[in-house]
Amino acid sequence: PRTVDLFTTEVALDKLKETLSHLGWLCNAVPTVSGIASLEDLIARFTLMRPNPAVVPRSFLRLLVYSDLKVLGQHDISDWVKESMVAFKLPAQVLGAPEVEAFIRSVGKLTWRHCHTLCHNIGRQRRRVVKSVDDWSDMQATAEHIDTLVFRVETEEGPMLHSPSGAYFGTWVLDQILSKMVQWLQMGFHLRLYQWSEYSMMFWYLDYFHGIRQTVQTYYTYRTSEEFELAKQAHLEAQRKEQAAAAGKGKKKDKGKDQKPLTELRPEPPTLHDLD
């Protein structure tokens, strides 16, 4: 066991002032939390405070994050998960489906565990975030199954997935996974784990993950934008011209047989397997 250092009275009073200062900061900051993103941001800022918060303020925050089966003792974690999905442009009308409700409850448990992990000191955080990423990776398979249940439509070309907003549960989970992978890399900088020669590689990885997140987020933004509507009209007009030309020449070949559906005009958003 480590030896216990006995503080002088002056040092002990300074430590007590630091602890009270951190507790006071939490009391002022917690009422401003309004969602999952703001909660994770608050915990991250608290963890990186200088001087580092002692075990008492961190334990206080860990107990405060989830008490009486509520986030911060007041909010239902499932409601915050739904708000995050709506902000991601997932159609609000599908969030009430029974299979989606069960999925949201499972995601809420993972979200709470991740926030609980962030309440530890940064060294323990980095070790536990790896487990959090693995759990979220398993959840992506469930999210893709939910997509097939709620967004599956039958077309002339066969069954396909179609979301009115262009956003899917699988892409939302992928965005969550990527944000946690970025957190894990950034913790290495705070802990000074990387050699100077490794910095360029670490920055390359950060740029790569941020680039994938941008691709995922701009995909559904494009699908709901005026640009997509113009592309849709141009595609339909091209289809009509081709069909008219075929009819004029007396061809009986089906022009639409090998034609890709509209949803395939844009490449599908990447999945976690694309990161390998």
Buried (B, 14 or more C-beta within 10 A) or exposed (E): EEEEEEEEEEEEEEBEEBBEBBBEBBEEBBEEBEBBBEBBEBBBEBBEEEEBBBEBBBEBBBEBBBEEEEBBEEBEBBEBBBBBBBEBBBBEEBBEBEEBEEBBEBBBBBBBBBBBBBBBEBEEBBEBBEEBBEBBBEBBEBBBEBBEBBBEEEEEEEEBBBBEBBBBBBBBBBBBBBBBBBBBBBBEEEEEEBEEEEEEEBEEEBEEBEEBBEBBBEBBBEBBEEEBEEBEEEBEEEBEEEEEEBEEEEEEEEEEEEBEBBBEEEEEBBBBEEBE
